[in-house]
Amino acid sequence: MSPSVVMASPSGLQSGLSRQLFEIWCSDKKNACVIPGNVVEGTLAKTIINEPKEVTLMNGITASLNMQSVEMYFNSEKRLAEKTPEVGETVSGLLVEKTFTYQIMAPDDLHVFSQLSTENISQRITIAYTGAFGVLEHRLKQILESVESLPDEESEGPAFRVHEGLTVKYESEKHISLHWRSDPISGMVSDSVIINILLILILITSYC
Protein backbone atom coordinates (compact mmCIF):
# COMPACT_ATOMS: atom_id res chain seq x y z
CA MET A 1 0.00 0.00 0.00
CA SER A 2 1.39 3.43 -0.96
CA PRO A 3 1.71 6.22 1.67
CA SER A 4 -1.74 7.57 2.55
CA VAL A 5 -3.44 10.11 4.76
CA VAL A 6 -6.75 9.19 6.38
CA MET A 7 -8.85 11.83 8.13
CA ALA A 8 -11.18 10.24 10.68
CA SER A 9 -13.23 11.27 13.68
CA PRO A 10 -13.57 11.67 16.59
CA SER A 11 -10.27 13.44 17.19
CA GLY A 12 -10.15 12.17 20.77
CA LEU A 13 -9.94 8.55 19.53
CA GLN A 14 -12.62 7.48 22.01
CA SER A 15 -14.47 5.31 19.49
CA GLY A 16 -15.57 5.15 15.87
CA LEU A 17 -13.43 4.96 12.74
CA SER A 18 -10.49 6.91 14.19
CA ARG A 19 -10.22 4.44 17.09
CA GLN A 20 -10.49 1.40 14.80
CA LEU A 21 -7.73 2.64 12.48
CA PHE A 22 -5.54 3.61 15.41
CA GLU A 23 -5.72 0.12 16.90
CA ILE A 24 -4.78 -1.41 13.54
CA TRP A 25 -1.84 0.91 12.89
CA CYS A 26 -0.50 1.90 16.33
CA SER A 27 2.11 -0.87 16.55
CA ASP A 28 3.81 0.01 13.25
CA LYS A 29 6.53 2.67 13.62
CA LYS A 30 6.04 3.72 9.98
CA ASN A 31 2.67 5.21 10.92
CA ALA A 32 1.90 8.52 12.60
CA CYS A 33 -1.20 9.85 14.33
CA VAL A 34 -1.73 13.59 13.83
CA ILE A 35 -4.12 15.14 16.33
CA PRO A 36 -5.45 18.53 15.10
CA GLY A 37 -5.94 20.87 18.02
CA ASN A 38 -6.65 20.47 21.70
CA VAL A 39 -7.02 17.08 23.37
CA VAL A 40 -9.38 16.48 26.27
CA GLU A 41 -8.44 14.77 29.52
CA GLY A 42 -9.61 11.18 29.76
CA THR A 43 -9.39 10.43 26.04
CA LEU A 44 -6.99 8.11 24.24
CA ALA A 45 -5.65 11.08 22.30
CA LYS A 46 -4.56 12.70 25.57
CA THR A 47 -2.93 9.44 26.63
CA ILE A 48 -0.81 8.99 23.51
CA ILE A 49 0.36 12.62 23.57
CA ASN A 50 2.29 11.62 26.70
CA GLU A 51 3.99 8.89 24.59
CA PRO A 52 3.35 5.72 26.62
CA LYS A 53 5.03 2.51 25.50
CA GLU A 54 1.74 0.59 25.49
CA VAL A 55 -1.97 1.31 25.08
CA THR A 56 -5.04 -0.69 25.97
CA LEU A 57 -7.28 -1.57 23.02
CA MET A 58 -11.09 -1.63 23.13
CA ASN A 59 -11.04 -5.42 23.55
CA GLY A 60 -8.88 -5.08 26.67
CA ILE A 61 -5.67 -6.35 25.06
CA THR A 62 -2.49 -4.33 25.50
CA ALA A 63 -0.64 -3.29 22.34
CA SER A 64 2.74 -1.65 21.81
CA LEU A 65 2.63 2.00 20.78
CA ASN A 66 5.34 2.36 18.13
CA MET A 67 3.72 4.97 15.91
CA GLN A 68 4.51 8.65 16.30
CA SER A 69 1.92 11.03 17.76
CA VAL A 70 1.86 14.70 16.82
CA GLU A 71 -0.37 17.43 18.29
CA MET A 72 -0.92 20.34 15.89
CA TYR A 73 -2.03 23.90 16.73
CA PHE A 74 -3.51 26.18 14.10
CA ASN A 75 -2.50 29.84 13.85
CA SER A 76 -5.77 30.96 15.43
CA GLU A 77 -5.21 28.79 18.48
CA LYS A 78 -3.31 29.66 21.63
CA ARG A 79 -1.69 27.50 24.26
CA LEU A 80 -3.00 27.70 27.79
CA ALA A 81 0.19 29.27 29.14
CA GLU A 82 3.29 30.69 27.55
CA LYS A 83 5.34 29.84 30.64
CA THR A 84 4.91 27.89 33.85
CA PRO A 85 3.99 30.21 36.76
CA GLU A 86 6.55 30.57 39.52
CA VAL A 87 5.70 29.60 43.09
CA GLY A 88 3.80 32.48 44.68
CA GLU A 89 3.09 34.14 41.33
CA THR A 90 -0.47 35.40 40.83
CA VAL A 91 -2.37 34.00 37.84
CA SER A 92 -5.75 35.14 36.56
CA GLY A 93 -8.34 33.72 34.20
CA LEU A 94 -11.38 31.45 34.12
CA LEU A 95 -11.33 28.27 36.19
CA VAL A 96 -12.93 25.53 34.09
CA GLU A 97 -13.81 22.12 35.54
CA LYS A 98 -14.42 19.08 33.35
CA THR A 99 -14.29 15.38 34.17
CA PHE A 100 -12.79 16.16 37.60
CA THR A 101 -9.89 18.17 36.16
CA TYR A 102 -9.38 21.92 36.44
CA GLN A 103 -7.80 24.36 34.01
CA ILE A 104 -7.21 28.11 34.20
CA MET A 105 -7.51 29.82 30.84
CA ALA A 106 -7.89 33.29 29.39
CA PRO A 107 -11.47 34.23 28.40
CA ASP A 108 -10.39 34.58 24.75
CA ASP A 109 -9.13 30.97 24.78
CA LEU A 110 -12.34 29.49 26.17
CA HIS A 111 -13.78 28.52 22.78
CA VAL A 112 -10.43 27.01 21.71
CA PHE A 113 -9.87 24.67 24.65
CA SER A 114 -13.48 23.83 25.50
CA GLN A 115 -16.94 23.69 24.01
CA LEU A 116 -17.88 26.87 25.87
CA SER A 117 -17.84 30.41 24.52
CA THR A 118 -18.09 33.92 25.90
CA GLU A 119 -20.71 36.45 24.87
CA ASN A 120 -21.18 40.15 25.52
CA ILE A 121 -24.58 41.21 26.84
CA SER A 122 -25.70 44.78 26.12
CA GLN A 123 -28.37 46.36 28.29
CA ARG A 124 -30.63 49.35 27.61
CA ILE A 125 -33.15 51.19 29.69
CA THR A 126 -35.36 54.15 28.71
CA ILE A 127 -36.23 56.56 31.50
CA ALA A 128 -38.81 59.33 31.63
CA TYR A 129 -36.85 62.57 32.05
CA THR A 130 -38.13 66.11 31.55
CA GLY A 131 -35.10 68.01 32.82
CA ALA A 132 -32.38 69.63 30.73
CA PHE A 133 -29.99 67.07 29.29
CA GLY A 134 -27.04 69.38 29.93
CA VAL A 135 -27.95 69.63 33.62
CA LEU A 136 -27.71 65.85 34.00
CA GLU A 137 -24.32 65.75 32.28
CA HIS A 138 -23.03 68.62 34.44
CA ARG A 139 -24.17 66.95 37.66
CA LEU A 140 -22.56 63.62 36.74
CA LYS A 141 -19.27 65.39 35.93
CA GLN A 142 -19.29 66.72 39.49
CA ILE A 143 -19.57 63.29 41.13
CA LEU A 144 -17.98 60.88 38.64
CA GLU A 145 -14.42 60.92 37.34
CA SER A 146 -14.92 60.08 33.68
CA VAL A 147 -17.78 61.78 31.80
CA GLU A 148 -17.19 62.87 28.20
CA SER A 149 -19.52 64.32 25.58
CA LEU A 150 -19.90 62.39 22.34
CA PRO A 151 -20.03 64.01 18.90
CA ASP A 152 -23.49 63.94 17.31
CA GLU A 153 -22.27 61.95 14.30
CA GLU A 154 -21.11 59.15 16.59
CA SER A 155 -24.21 58.96 18.76
CA GLU A 156 -26.89 60.26 16.36
CA GLY A 157 -27.89 63.02 18.80
CA PRO A 158 -26.84 64.53 22.15
CA ALA A 159 -25.08 61.92 24.28
CA PHE A 160 -22.25 61.43 26.73
CA ARG A 161 -20.22 58.47 27.93
CA VAL A 162 -19.58 57.57 31.56
CA HIS A 163 -16.53 55.49 32.55
CA GLU A 164 -16.21 54.20 28.96
CA GLY A 165 -18.79 51.48 29.56
CA LEU A 166 -22.08 53.40 29.75
CA THR A 167 -23.65 55.81 27.26
CA VAL A 168 -26.48 58.22 28.09
CA LYS A 169 -28.49 59.39 25.06
CA TYR A 170 -31.09 62.09 24.61
CA GLU A 171 -34.14 60.46 23.00
CA SER A 172 -36.81 63.19 23.24
CA GLU A 173 -38.01 66.01 25.48
CA LYS A 174 -39.50 63.39 27.78
CA HIS A 175 -37.09 60.47 27.59
CA ILE A 176 -33.42 59.55 27.81
CA SER A 177 -31.84 56.12 27.41
CA LEU A 178 -28.92 54.35 29.06
CA HIS A 179 -26.82 51.77 27.21
CA TRP A 180 -24.12 49.65 28.85
CA ARG A 181 -22.35 46.32 28.59
CA SER A 182 -23.16 43.79 31.27
CA ASP A 183 -20.28 43.77 33.75
CA PRO A 184 -20.01 44.63 37.47
CA ILE A 185 -18.42 48.08 36.98
CA SER A 186 -20.83 49.28 34.30
CA GLY A 187 -23.73 47.93 36.36
CA MET A 188 -22.71 50.03 39.38
CA VAL A 189 -22.20 53.10 37.18
CA SER A 190 -25.65 52.67 35.63
CA ASP A 191 -27.21 52.45 39.11
CA SER A 192 -25.45 55.68 40.11
CA VAL A 193 -26.64 57.48 36.96
CA ILE A 194 -30.23 56.33 37.46
CA ILE A 195 -30.18 57.54 41.09
CA ASN A 196 -28.98 60.96 39.98
CA ILE A 197 -31.68 61.13 37.31
CA LEU A 198 -34.31 60.45 39.96
CA LEU A 199 -32.81 63.08 42.28
CA ILE A 200 -32.96 65.70 39.52
CA LEU A 201 -36.58 64.77 38.79
CA ILE A 202 -37.42 65.14 42.49
CA LEU A 203 -35.86 68.60 42.55
CA ILE A 204 -37.76 69.60 39.39
CA THR A 205 -41.02 68.38 40.92
CA SER A 206 -40.41 70.20 44.21
CA TYR A 207 -39.87 73.53 42.40
CA CYS A 208 -42.99 73.19 40.26
C-alpha positions in Angstrom: 0.0 0.0 0.0 1.4 3.4 -1.0 1.7 6.2 1.7 -1.7 7.6 2.5 -3.4 10.1 4.8 -6.7 9.2 6.4 -8.8 11.8 8.1 -11.2 10.2 10.7 -13.2 11.3 13.7 -13.6 11.7 16.6 -10.3 13.4 17.2 -10.2 12.2 20.8 -9.9 8.5 19.5 -12.6 7.5 22.0 -14.5 5.3 19.5 -15.6 5.1 15.9 -13.4 5.0 12.7 -10.5 6.9 14.2 -10.2 4.4 17.1 -10.5 1.4 14.8 -7.7 2.6 12.5 -5.5 3.6 15.4 -5.7 0.1 16.9 -4.8 -1.4 13.5 -1.8 0.9 12.9 -0.5 1.9 16.3 2.1 -0.9 16.6 3.8 0.0 13.2 6.5 2.7 13.6 6.0 3.7 10.0 2.7 5.2 10.9 1.9 8.5 12.6 -1.2 9.8 14.3 -1.7 13.6 13.8 -4.1 15.1 16.3 -5.4 18.5 15.1 -5.9 20.9 18.0 -6.7 20.5 21.7 -7.0 17.1 23.4 -9.4 16.5 26.3 -8.4 14.8 29.5 -9.6 11.2 29.8 -9.4 10.4 26.0 -7.0 8.1 24.2 -5.6 11.1 22.3 -4.6 12.7 25.6 -2.9 9.4 26.6 -0.8 9.0 23.5 0.4 12.6 23.6 2.3 11.6 26.7 4.0 8.9 24.6 3.3 5.7 26.6 5.0 2.5 25.5 1.7 0.6 25.5 -2.0 1.3 25.1 -5.0 -0.7 26.0 -7.3 -1.6 23.0 -11.1 -1.6 23.1 -11.0 -5.4 23.6 -8.9 -5.1 26.7 -5.7 -6.4 25.1 -2.5 -4.3 25.5 -0.6 -3.3 22.3 2.7 -1.7 21.8 2.6 2.0 20.8 5.3 2.4 18.1 3.7 5.0 15.9 4.5 8.7 16.3 1.9 11.0 17.8 1.9 14.7 16.8 -0.4 17.4 18.3 -0.9 20.3 15.9 -2.0 23.9 16.7 -3.5 26.2 14.1 -2.5 29.8 13.9 -5.8 31.0 15.4 -5.2 28.8 18.5 -3.3 29.7 21.6 -1.7 27.5 24.3 -3.0 27.7 27.8 0.2 29.3 29.1 3.3 30.7 27.5 5.3 29.8 30.6 4.9 27.9 33.8 4.0 30.2 36.8 6.5 30.6 39.5 5.7 29.6 43.1 3.8 32.5 44.7 3.1 34.1 41.3 -0.5 35.4 40.8 -2.4 34.0 37.8 -5.8 35.1 36.6 -8.3 33.7 34.2 -11.4 31.5 34.1 -11.3 28.3 36.2 -12.9 25.5 34.1 -13.8 22.1 35.5 -14.4 19.1 33.4 -14.3 15.4 34.2 -12.8 16.2 37.6 -9.9 18.2 36.2 -9.4 21.9 36.4 -7.8 24.4 34.0 -7.2 28.1 34.2 -7.5 29.8 30.8 -7.9 33.3 29.4 -11.5 34.2 28.4 -10.4 34.6 24.8 -9.1 31.0 24.8 -12.3 29.5 26.2 -13.8 28.5 22.8 -10.4 27.0 21.7 -9.9 24.7 24.6 -13.5 23.8 25.5 -16.9 23.7 24.0 -17.9 26.9 25.9 -17.8 30.4 24.5 -18.1 33.9 25.9 -20.7 36.5 24.9 -21.2 40.2 25.5 -24.6 41.2 26.8 -25.7 44.8 26.1 -28.4 46.4 28.3 -30.6 49.3 27.6 -33.2 51.2 29.7 -35.4 54.1 28.7 -36.2 56.6 31.5 -38.8 59.3 31.6 -36.8 62.6 32.1 -38.1 66.1 31.6 -35.1 68.0 32.8 -32.4 69.6 30.7 -30.0 67.1 29.3 -27.0 69.4 29.9 -28.0 69.6 33.6 -27.7 65.8 34.0 -24.3 65.8 32.3 -23.0 68.6 34.4 -24.2 66.9 37.7 -22.6 63.6 36.7 -19.3 65.4 35.9 -19.3 66.7 39.5 -19.6 63.3 41.1 -18.0 60.9 38.6 -14.4 60.9 37.3 -14.9 60.1 33.7 -17.8 61.8 31.8 -17.2 62.9 28.2 -19.5 64.3 25.6 -19.9 62.4 22.3 -20.0 64.0 18.9 -23.5 63.9 17.3 -22.3 62.0 14.3 -21.1 59.1 16.6 -24.2 59.0 18.8 -26.9 60.3 16.4 -27.9 63.0 18.8 -26.8 64.5 22.2 -25.1 61.9 24.3 -22.2 61.4 26.7 -20.2 58.5 27.9 -19.6 57.6 31.6 -16.5 55.5 32.5 -16.2 54.2 29.0 -18.8 51.5 29.6 -22.1 53.4 29.7 -23.7 55.8 27.3 -26.5 58.2 28.1 -28.5 59.4 25.1 -31.1 62.1 24.6 -34.1 60.5 23.0 -36.8 63.2 23.2 -38.0 66.0 25.5 -39.5 63.4 27.8 -37.1 60.5 27.6 -33.4 59.5 27.8 -31.8 56.1 27.4 -28.9 54.4 29.1 -26.8 51.8 27.2 -24.1 49.6 28.9 -22.4 46.3 28.6 -23.2 43.8 31.3 -20.3 43.8 33.8 -20.0 44.6 37.5 -18.4 48.1 37.0 -20.8 49.3 34.3 -23.7 47.9 36.4 -22.7 50.0 39.4 -22.2 53.1 37.2 -25.7 52.7 35.6 -27.2 52.5 39.1 -25.4 55.7 40.1 -26.6 57.5 37.0 -30.2 56.3 37.5 -30.2 57.5 41.1 -29.0 61.0 40.0 -31.7 61.1 37.3 -34.3 60.4 40.0 -32.8 63.1 42.3 -33.0 65.7 39.5 -36.6 64.8 38.8 -37.4 65.1 42.5 -35.9 68.6 42.5 -37.8 69.6 39.4 -41.0 68.4 40.9 -40.4 70.2 44.2 -39.9 73.5 42.4 -43.0 73.2 40.3 
